[in-house]
Amino acid sequence: MKNFWLFLMVSLSFICCKTPTYAPDTYEGKMITFGSGGGVTGHISCTAIMENGYIYRGTGLTNIDFEMNGRLKTGEVDQLFKNYEVLGLAEVNYDSPGNTYRFIEFKQDSSIQRIVWGAKDELPDKKVDTYYNILKAKTQQK
């Protein structure tokens, strides 16, 4: 009988402690999404970093299908979001996609700020490209 109660208590603890699920299209916190797209097919590949640390990767044409792909430590996430502000990327107004393009999108509350660049001769400020590469490196480790 003791084993039954022990099993029941352990089972209930797993049921009650279910990890909440998040999805980039319904997440209400701050989020940074970056990626690339275009070309003949118009295919988009992107990564979303949520303020809570979850990383999602997505692909698609117009509707992006996301799958969870790891989690960053709180300090790493805080630094990435702080870098966005410190570098002044919120003030960068650049929307010049080429045949293929890269983008960084910052979502906070209901506002979305997007930086898009394409052709090599139309690069935005060098700090945008540097930040993109940092995001890519941080999320590829996970």
Residue pairs with C-beta under 8 A, 6 or more apart in sequence:
22 50
22 52
22 54
22 56
22 68
23 56
23 66
24 31
24 33
24 48
24 50
24 56
24 58
24 64
24 66
25 64
25 66
27 48
27 50
29 50
29 51
29 52
30 50
30 51
30 81
30 106
30 107
30 108
31 48
31 49
31 50
31 51
31 106
31 107
32 48
32 49
32 80
32 81
32 84
32 104
32 105
32 106
32 107
32 135
33 46
33 47
33 48
33 49
33 103
33 104
33 105
33 107
34 46
34 47
34 102
34 103
34 104
34 105
34 132
34 135
34 136
35 44
35 45
35 46
35 47
35 58
35 102
35 103
36 44
36 45
36 46
36 100
36 101
36 102
36 103
37 43
37 44
37 45
37 46
37 100
37 101
37 103
38 97
38 98
38 99
38 100
38 101
38 118
39 99
39 100
41 61
42 61
43 59
43 60
43 61
44 58
44 59
44 60
44 61
44 64
45 57
45 58
45 59
46 57
46 58
46 59
46 64
46 103
47 55
47 56
47 57
47 58
47 69
47 135
47 136
47 139
48 55
48 56
48 57
48 58
48 66
49 55
49 72
49 77
49 80
49 135
49 139
50 56
51 77
51 81
52 77
53 71
53 72
53 73
53 74
53 76
53 77
54 68
54 70
54 71
55 68
55 69
55 70
55 71
55 72
55 139
55 142
56 66
56 67
56 68
56 69
57 66
57 67
57 69
58 64
58 65
58 66
58 67
59 65
69 139
69 142
70 139
70 142
71 142
72 80
72 138
72 139
72 142
76 138
80 134
80 135
80 138
83 131
83 134
84 90
84 106
84 131
87 127
87 131
88 127
89 104
89 106
89 113
89 115
89 127
89 128
89 131
90 106
90 113
92 115
92 124
92 125
92 128
94 115
94 116
94 117
94 124
94 125
94 128
95 114
95 115
95 116
96 116
96 117
96 118
96 119
96 122
96 124
97 103
97 116
97 117
97 118
98 117
98 118
98 119
98 122
99 118
99 119
100 118
101 116
101 117
101 118
102 116
102 117
102 118
102 132
103 114
103 115
103 116
103 117
104 114
104 115
104 128
104 131
104 132
104 135
105 112
105 113
105 114
105 115
106 112
106 113
106 114
115 124
115 128
117 123
117 124
117 128
117 129
123 129
